[in-house]
Amino acid sequence: MATLFVRTATTKMGASGLALRGSLELIRGSLSLKTVSFFLVCLLLVSSTHAFEVSENFWESGQAVFHVGIPGTSPTGGSWNDAFKRSMDAWSAVSSFKFIAEDEFLDPCIDRGTDQFGDGVTGVDFRSTVCGSAFGENTLAVTLTAGQCLNQQCTGGFTISDADIVFNSGESWDVYSGPLRFDGTSEFERVALHELGHALGLDHSNADSAIMRPFVSDNDALQTDDIDGVISIYGGETIVETTVSNIYGVALVEPDNATLSGPNDSVNLAGTLSSSDDQLDGKSLDLYQYSFENDSTIDIQLNSQAFDPFLYLVRVTSSQASIPEFTFVDDNSGSGNNARINTTIQAGTYWLGASSASNGSQGGYDISIISSSNTPSSSFTSFTSIYGVDVLVNPNPNIKGILNSNDFKFDGKLLDLIQFDVSNTTKLKIDLSSSAFDTSLLLVDVIEGEVGQLLFQNDDNGSGTNSTLQPTLQAGTYWLGVTSFDPSETGDYTIVISVVLP
C-alpha cells in the first residue's frame, strides 16, 4: 500500500507578528493498490520536469536544537532517538545548516493549541493527537513551525524560531532500511528525514526520487535534489578532503568525516562523474577512503538522476593492496537503477568507488553511508608465536591499541606485536603516537613464523615523544612492535601507515 505525503498549511498572524504553520501531514493511502499506483504514475508524469521547492521560511542562525528524548525502542530493537538523530545528521552533513541534538525529552505540544505559536523550543514525540486536534485519516506525522514574519503584512516567509514534530502513535512503526514493507508498517527514519526537511524550510519536491517528494517510497536516503534544496537556503558545507597517496596512482580522497567509530554513524556526500576522472574499464570513477573502527553492519547507497550508478567497496591493507574476500560490487540493488551494498564487514579501511554501469556516463550523484556496531569490537585474528607472545594480525592502515599491564614484557617493557603483509615493494611511513607514554617502535621481518632480523627501530623521530619509520619493504610478512621508552608504561596508542610516493 502506498503512502502519500500531503502538505496542509495554515498561516496565522499574532499581535507580535508571529506566523504559525502546521506544515506537514503524512497520509497512508486507503485506496486499493491498483488505484493508488495509477494515481502515482499520473502524478509523476505531470511533475517529472520539476524539482525542489522552498517555503521562504528559514532559520536565521543556520542551526536548530532538537530535544530528542522519545521513550522506547522500535520492534526490531533500534532506538527511536538514534534513528531520529541519524536523520538530523544526514541533513547537517550536506549543507552549512546544523541540527544539534539535545538528549532530553521536551513536550512538542507546549503552547501548541488554537492561536498559539509554541514555546520557542523544539520537541518530538509520538502522540495520539496533533497537540489536541485529531490526526487526519491515516495521517502518520505532522510538523509545526513558527517564527517571526519577514514583513509587517506577514505575506511572505518567516524566520523560524520553533519546529515541533508529532508522529501518530496510532500507526504501526518500525526502523528498517530498504524497500517499504507490504504489511503496512511505516518506517520511522525516512519519515523523520522528510519531516526534518520541512522543519528546515523545504516544501515538497517534484523530483521522482527525492526524499521530499509527496509520496514515501523505497528510497530511505537524501538525494541530489534534496541536497540542492537545503543548499539553496543555507549554502553548502565546506568539506575538508585529503588526497591519499597510493600505489595505484589513482585519485583517492579521504573526507574529514572518514573515520566511523560507531555505535551508529550516518554520512552523506555528493559528487560528480566527469571525463577528467580516473577511468576503470572505460567508465569514470571517483574513489573515497573510509575507515570503520569496529566490525559493522553497513548500508551504502549510490544514487543518481543523471546515470545508472555502479558501486564498489574494497577493503585495503596497510600497503594499499586490495583484499579480495572483502570486495563488494553492486549495480541495481537500490531503488530504481540505483546501487546499494547492505552487508556486514570487518573493521578496517575501505575504498568506496562511485562509477556508472555504462561507458561515458557523467553527472551528479550522492552517497549515503549508514553503519552500526552493536558491540564495539574488531574480529582480527591473533595467535601465540613460538616466542610466547601474542601477535595480532591486523592489515589496516589505521590501528588503535592499548599497552596494558597484562601484555608480554620484553626487557621490562610492555610489548604489542602486530602482523601485516606487503604484496609489492613499497615505501611506507609508519607513525606511532600516544598521549599516555613515550613511544618506541620496532619493525622486524618474519620468515615462516620466525623473526628474521630487526630491520628498524625508532624512539623520537615523530613529533614530541612519538615515533616514525619510513622503510622501503619488499613483499613479505612483517611484525610491528609497539612498546615504551621507559619500563612498564601503559596507555592508548595509534598507528597510521601511509604510502610514500617516489
NORGITA-V983130 format. One record per residue. N is the residue number from 0. RES is the residue in one letter. OMEGA is omega as a letter, one per 20 degrees, with the letter a starting at -180 (999 if undefined). Layout:
# NORGITA-V983130
N	RES	OMEGA
N	RES	OMEGA
This chain:
# NORGITA-V983130
0	M	a
1	A	r
2	T	a
3	L	r
4	F	r
5	V	a
6	R	r
7	T	a
8	A	r
9	T	a
10	T	r
11	K	a
12	M	r
13	G	a
14	A	a
15	S	a
16	G	r
17	L	r
18	A	r
19	L	r
20	R	r
21	G	b
22	S	a
23	L	r
24	E	r
25	L	a
26	I	r
27	R	a
28	G	a
29	S	r
30	L	r
31	S	r
32	L	a
33	K	a
34	T	a
35	V	r
36	S	r
37	F	r
38	F	r
39	L	r
40	V	r
41	C	a
42	L	a
43	L	r
44	L	a
45	V	a
46	S	a
47	S	a
48	T	a
49	H	r
50	A	a
51	F	r
52	E	r
53	V	a
54	S	a
55	E	r
56	N	a
57	F	r
58	W	a
59	E	a
60	S	a
61	G	r
62	Q	r
63	A	r
64	V	r
65	F	r
66	H	a
67	V	r
68	G	a
69	I	a
70	P	r
71	G	r
72	T	a
73	S	r
74	P	r
75	T	r
76	G	r
77	G	a
78	S	r
79	W	a
80	N	a
81	D	r
82	A	a
83	F	a
84	K	r
85	R	r
86	S	r
87	M	a
88	D	a
89	A	r
90	W	a
91	S	a
92	A	a
93	V	r
94	S	r
95	S	r
96	F	a
97	K	r
98	F	r
99	I	a
100	A	r
101	E	a
102	D	r
103	E	a
104	F	r
105	L	a
106	D	a
107	P	a
108	C	r
109	I	r
110	D	r
111	R	r
112	G	a
113	T	r
114	D	r
115	Q	a
116	F	r
117	G	a
118	D	r
119	G	a
120	V	a
121	T	r
122	G	a
123	V	a
124	D	r
125	F	r
126	R	r
127	S	r
128	T	r
129	V	r
130	C	r
131	G	r
132	S	a
133	A	r
134	F	r
135	G	a
136	E	r
137	N	r
138	T	a
139	L	a
140	A	r
141	V	r
142	T	a
143	L	r
144	T	r
145	A	r
146	G	a
147	Q	r
148	C	a
149	L	r
150	N	a
151	Q	a
152	Q	a
153	C	a
154	T	r
155	G	r
156	G	r
157	F	r
158	T	a
159	I	r
160	S	a
161	D	r
162	A	r
163	D	a
164	I	a
165	V	r
166	F	a
167	N	a
168	S	r
169	G	r
170	E	r
171	S	a
172	W	r
173	D	r
174	V	r
175	Y	r
176	S	r
177	G	a
178	P	r
179	L	r
180	R	a
181	F	r
182	D	r
183	G	r
184	T	a
185	S	a
186	E	a
187	F	a
188	E	a
189	R	r
190	V	r
191	A	r
192	L	r
193	H	a
194	E	r
195	L	r
196	G	r
197	H	r
198	A	r
199	L	a
200	G	r
201	L	r
202	D	r
203	H	r
204	S	r
205	N	r
206	A	a
207	D	a
208	S	a
209	A	r
210	I	a
211	M	r
212	R	a
213	P	a
214	F	r
215	V	a
216	S	r
217	D	r
218	N	a
219	D	a
220	A	r
221	L	r
222	Q	a
223	T	a
224	D	r
225	D	a
226	I	r
227	D	a
228	G	a
229	V	r
230	I	r
231	S	r
232	I	a
233	Y	a
234	G	a
235	G	r
236	E	r
237	T	a
238	I	r
239	V	a
240	E	r
241	T	r
242	T	a
243	V	r
244	S	a
245	N	a
246	I	a
247	Y	r
248	G	r
249	V	r
250	A	a
251	L	a
252	V	r
253	E	r
254	P	a
255	D	r
256	N	a
257	A	r
258	T	a
259	L	a
260	S	r
261	G	j
262	P	r
263	N	r
264	D	r
265	S	a
266	V	r
267	N	r
268	L	r
269	A	r
270	G	a
271	T	r
272	L	a
273	S	a
274	S	a
275	S	r
276	D	r
277	D	a
278	Q	r
279	L	a
280	D	r
281	G	a
282	K	r
283	S	a
284	L	r
285	D	a
286	L	r
287	Y	r
288	Q	r
289	Y	r
290	S	r
291	F	a
292	E	a
293	N	r
294	D	a
295	S	r
296	T	a
297	I	r
298	D	a
299	I	a
300	Q	r
301	L	a
302	N	r
303	S	r
304	Q	a
305	A	a
306	F	r
307	D	a
308	P	r
309	F	a
310	L	r
311	Y	r
312	L	a
313	V	r
314	R	a
315	V	r
316	T	r
317	S	r
318	S	r
319	Q	r
320	A	a
321	S	r
322	I	a
323	P	a
324	E	r
325	F	r
326	T	a
327	F	r
328	V	r
329	D	r
330	D	a
331	N	a
332	S	r
333	G	r
334	S	a
335	G	r
336	N	a
337	N	a
338	A	a
339	R	r
340	I	a
341	N	a
342	T	r
343	T	a
344	I	r
345	Q	r
346	A	r
347	G	r
348	T	a
349	Y	r
350	W	r
351	L	a
352	G	r
353	A	a
354	S	a
355	S	r
356	A	a
357	S	r
358	N	r
359	G	a
360	S	r
361	Q	r
362	G	a
363	G	r
364	Y	r
365	D	a
366	I	r
367	S	r
368	I	r
369	I	r
370	S	r
371	S	r
372	S	a
373	N	r
374	T	a
375	P	a
376	S	r
377	S	a
378	S	r
379	F	r
380	T	r
381	S	r
382	F	r
383	T	a
384	S	r
385	I	r
386	Y	r
387	G	r
388	V	r
389	D	r
390	V	r
391	L	r
392	V	a
393	N	a
394	P	a
395	N	r
396	P	a
397	N	a
398	I	r
399	K	a
400	G	a
401	I	r
402	L	r
403	N	a
404	S	r
405	N	a
406	D	r
407	F	r
408	K	r
409	F	a
410	D	r
411	G	a
412	K	r
413	L	a
414	L	r
415	D	r
416	L	a
417	I	a
418	Q	r
419	F	a
420	D	r
421	V	a
422	S	r
423	N	r
424	T	a
425	T	r
426	K	a
427	L	r
428	K	a
429	I	a
430	D	r
431	L	a
432	S	r
433	S	r
434	S	a
435	A	a
436	F	r
437	D	a
438	T	r
439	S	a
440	L	r
441	L	r
442	L	r
443	V	r
444	D	a
445	V	r
446	I	a
447	E	r
448	G	a
449	E	r
450	V	r
451	G	r
452	Q	r
453	L	a
454	L	a
455	F	r
456	Q	a
457	N	r
458	D	a
459	D	r
460	N	r
461	G	r
462	S	r
463	G	r
464	T	r
465	N	a
466	S	r
467	T	r
468	L	r
469	Q	a
470	P	r
471	T	a
472	L	r
473	Q	r
474	A	a
475	G	a
476	T	a
477	Y	r
478	W	r
479	L	r
480	G	r
481	V	r
482	T	a
483	S	r
484	F	r
485	D	a
486	P	r
487	S	r
488	E	a
489	T	r
490	G	r
491	D	r
492	Y	r
493	T	r
494	I	r
495	V	a
496	I	a
497	S	r
498	V	r
499	V	a
500	L	r
501	P	999
